[in-house]
Amino acid sequence: MTRQDINANYIADLYGETYLAEDNPAPRKRLEISALFPGFVVVAIASAAATWFSEHYGMPVVLAGLLIGLALNFVSSEPKVHAGLDFCGTSCLRWGIVLLGTQVTAMQIGSLGALAFLGLIGIMALVIGSGLLGARLGGQSQLAGWLAGGATAICGASAALAIYAVIGRERLNQNQFTLTLVGVALASAIAMSFYPLIAAYLDFSDRQAGFLMGAAVHDVAQALGGGYSFSESAGEVATIVKLSRVALLAPAVALIGLAIGSIGSQPKSLLVKLKLPWFILAFFATVAINSAVSAPVWVTEYGLIASKAMLLFAVTATAMRSRLDLLLGQGWKALLPVMLATLTAFVASAAFAWAFL
């Protein structure tokens, strides 16, 4: 292979061998811990810095991790860190999503009420549709619309990572994926700051404001932060609504996988379309077990800490593998699906809360 071929391959792969598409996984050698160590340490240090910024300056930790990772993207030019970066971008992602299931039970969803739950499903459907419309208006792939709409409708960055695992990097280039992560994180930060003010201006009750935060803010931490900044009661409602969205991660990803099964590839059978990554099935099983068994409080507490840490590692590693020059070359239209989906989520959630709650 010539140097020109190597450079072409490096440019085409924004953040390396993520192995997110597992239809035909190539054989992989067993990695030694020593091979993972350099990249893992770099990601751990960057994630710790992101956590410090989040705690001291009020910046969403996912956004901080993305920005620090992008600033350190030069690290990926060192081959020694590739194995560790890939491990954080895949294994940490998968187990982080599985551990999200420790936060949700069927009883929490039931406490939302039938009307609010059906309204939430309708809002999520509208948001996904607006993501598809945004992709079409921006001249992008329909897959980009599913990614942006699904991430905005469900639970932000973690949903984006799960949906991209179903789409596969061979069907949607990784610069669009990274931009979606950045757009969702930015939108969540803005929403957490302004939605409580808008809810107060609209004279929303605690229940209405909590529903708005839980249904319209993408990431879990920002949704809860927005709710509790309005009032304690609104924060409790926002928690139930947001966790209900998180609980819908597995069925939503399954439906998205069924819808996009043949886009940009050869037609697939129904069984192949319905095939989900193992970690989505494990997430669903974790929710089921958590609903059937009364787990100790420490399981929920440490499950949340571990999940947040692993997802932060995943997004930080993703950003480190990104190419800033290629990201900037995408233009503002690449963020149009996220922008339109975010606007739809706010308008639909506010309208439902005003009319029915």
MILUM-210174 format. One record per residue (C-alpha): x, y, z. Coordinates in steps of 0.1 Angstrom, whole numbers, padded with zeros to 4 digits, always signed. Last residue first. Layout:
! residues N
XYZ...
//
This chain:
! residues 357
-0519+0190+0316-0537+0186+0283-0535+0218+0262-0505+0237+0277-0484+0205+0283-0492+0193+0248-0483+0227+0232-0451+0230+0252-0440+0194+0242-0449+0199+0205-0431+0233+0203-0400+0222+0222-0396+0188+0203-0402+0205+0170-0375+0231+0176-0350+0204+0186-0359+0183+0155-0354+0213+0133-0320+0221+0148-0308+0185+0148-0318+0179+0112-0303+0213+0102-0269+0206+0117-0253+0194+0084-0268+0225+0068-0244+0246+0088-0214+0236+0068-0198+0202+0064-0163+0216+0058-0159+0223+0095-0161+0186+0103-0135+0178+0077-0110+0203+0090-0118+0192+0126-0110+0155+0120-0125+0133+0146-0108+0104+0165-0105+0125+0196-0142+0134+0194-0152+0097+0194-0129+0090+0223-0146+0118+0243-0181+0105+0233-0173+0070+0245-0155+0080+0277-0185+0102+0286-0208+0072+0279-0187+0051+0303-0186+0077+0330-0224+0084+0328-0232+0047+0329-0208+0040+0359-0223+0069+0379-0258+0058+0371-0252+0022+0380-0235+0033+0412-0267+0051+0423-0292+0025+0410-0273-0004+0424-0267+0015+0457-0304+0017+0463-0307-0020+0465-0327-0038+0437-0364-0045+0440-0367-0072+0413-0393-0072+0385-0388-0037+0372-0350-0038+0375-0350-0072+0357-0371-0058+0329-0350-0026+0326-0318-0048+0325-0333-0070+0298-0341-0040+0276-0305-0027+0281-0292-0062+0273-0312-0062+0241-0297-0029+0231-0263-0041+0241-0266-0072+0218-0270-0051+0187-0304-0056+0172-0316-0079+0144-0350-0068+0133-0338-0059+0098-0321-0093+0095-0352-0111+0104-0373-0090+0080-0350-0099+0051-0326-0073+0037-0325-0053+0005-0289-0044-0006-0276-0012+0009-0283+0026+0011-0315+0022+0029-0324-0015+0034-0328-0018+0071-0336+0018+0077-0372+0013+0089-0365-0019+0108-0335-0004+0125-0356+0026+0134-0382+0004+0149-0357-0016+0170-0340+0017+0181-0374+0029+0193-0381-0003+0211-0347-0003+0229-0346+0034+0238-0382+0036+0250-0371+0033+0286-0350+0064+0281-0381+0083+0271-0399+0071+0302-0368+0082+0322-0373+0117+0308-0410+0119+0318-0404+0105+0353-0374+0128+0359-0392+0159+0345-0421+0152+0369-0397+0151+0399-0379+0182+0387-0412+0201+0383-0420+0193+0419-0386+0206+0431-0390+0238+0411-0379+0255+0379-0342+0247+0383-0353+0212+0392-0368+0207+0357-0339+0222+0338-0314+0201+0357-0334+0170+0351-0336+0175+0314-0299+0185+0313-0288+0154+0331-0309+0131+0308-0298+0145+0275-0324+0157+0249-0346+0184+0265-0381+0184+0251-0401+0157+0269-0386+0159+0304-0383+0197+0304-0418+0203+0290-0433+0176+0313-0417+0193+0343-0430+0227+0332-0465+0214+0328-0465+0196+0362-0450+0226+0380-0476+0249+0365-0468+0269+0334-0470+0307+0335-0458+0310+0299-0430+0333+0311-0421+0306+0338-0420+0279+0311-0398+0302+0289-0374+0308+0318-0372+0270+0325-0367+0264+0288-0337+0288+0285-0307+0273+0303-0315+0236+0300-0325+0241+0264-0292+0258+0255-0271+0230+0270-0293+0204+0254-0290+0220+0220-0252+0221+0223-0251+0184+0232-0274+0175+0204-0254+0195+0179-0221+0181+0190-0233+0145+0187-0249+0152+0154-0216+0167+0142-0198+0135+0152-0223+0114+0133-0222+0136+0102-0183+0134+0102-0186+0096+0106-0200+0089+0072-0233+0071+0070-0237+0037+0053-0203+0021+0061-0203+0036+0096-0232+0014+0106-0269+0023+0109-0276+0001+0139-0245+0012+0158-0253+0047+0148-0287+0044+0165-0270+0034+0198-0245+0062+0197-0272+0087+0188-0293+0073+0217-0265+0079+0242-0259+0114+0228-0295+0126+0232-0321+0106+0251-0350+0096+0228-0364+0122+0204-0333+0142+0198-0311+0111+0191-0339+0096+0170-0343+0127+0149-0306+0133+0144-0298+0096+0134-0330+0091+0114-0323+0123+0095-0287+0114+0088-0300+0081+0075-0321+0100+0050-0289+0112+0035-0284+0150+0033-0297+0177+0010-0304+0201+0039-0341+0201+0033-0342+0163+0032-0321+0160+0063-0344+0185+0081-0375+0165+0070-0360+0133+0084-0353+0151+0117-0388+0165+0117-0402+0130+0114-0381+0119+0144-0395+0148+0164-0430+0141+0154-0427+0105+0164-0412+0115+0198-0441+0139+0203-0467+0112+0196-0449+0088+0221-0449+0115+0247-0486+0122+0242-0493+0085+0246-0474+0086+0279-0491+0118+0291-0525+0104+0284-0518+0070+0300-0503+0082+0332-0467+0090+0341-0468+0067+0371-0468+0037+0347-0434+0047+0333-0420+0048+0368-0436+0014+0376-0420-0002+0345-0386+0006+0359-0357+0028+0347-0323+0038+0362-0306+0004+0361-0313+0003+0323-0288+0030+0318-0262+0003+0327-0267-0013+0293-0261+0020+0275-0228+0025+0294-0219-0011+0286-0222-0005+0249-0204+0029+0248-0176+0017+0270-0170-0013+0247-0171+0008+0215-0156+0042+0217-0136+0035+0248-0121+0003+0232-0114+0022+0199-0096+0049+0218-0075+0023+0236-0066+0004+0205-0057+0036+0186-0034+0051+0213-0002+0035+0202-0008+0046+0166-0001+0083+0174-0021+0105+0149-0050+0101+0173-0035+0125+0197-0040+0154+0172-0077+0151+0181-0070+0168+0214-0091+0199+0209-0119+0177+0195-0118+0156+0227-0119+0187+0249-0150+0199+0230-0168+0166+0230-0160+0159+0267-0172+0194+0277-0204+0189+0257-0210+0155+0275-0203+0172+0308-0229+0199+0304-0211+0232+0313-0219+0245+0348-0185+0261+0352-0169+0243+0382-0186+0209+0380-0187+0207+0342-0152+0219+0338-0140+0193+0363-0160+0166+0346-0144+0175+0312-0110+0174+0327-0117+0139+0341-0129+0129+0307-0096+0142+0291-0076+0122+0316-0096+0091+0311-0094+0094+0273-0056+0097+0275-0054+0068+0299-0075+0046+0277-0054+0054+0247-0021+0044+0264-0036+0014+0283-0053-0005+0255-0021-0022+0242-0010-0031+0277-0043-0047+0284-0035-0071+0256-0059-0073+0226-0072-0105+0213-0070-0104+0175-0100-0094+0155-0118-0113+0128-0139-0090+0106-0174-0083+0117-0200-0090+0090-0233-0074+0102-0215-0058+0132-0215-0021+0123-0201-0003+0153-0166-0016+0147-0152+0017+0157-0121+0014+0136-0109+0049+0135-0122+0084+0143-0127+0101+0111-0120+0072+0087-0119+0086+0052-0089+0108+0059-0069+0080+0073-0078+0058+0043-0067+0084+0018-0034+0090+0038-0027+0053+0036-0034+0051-0001-0011+0081-0007+0017+0064+0013+0014+0034-0010+0000+0000+0000
//
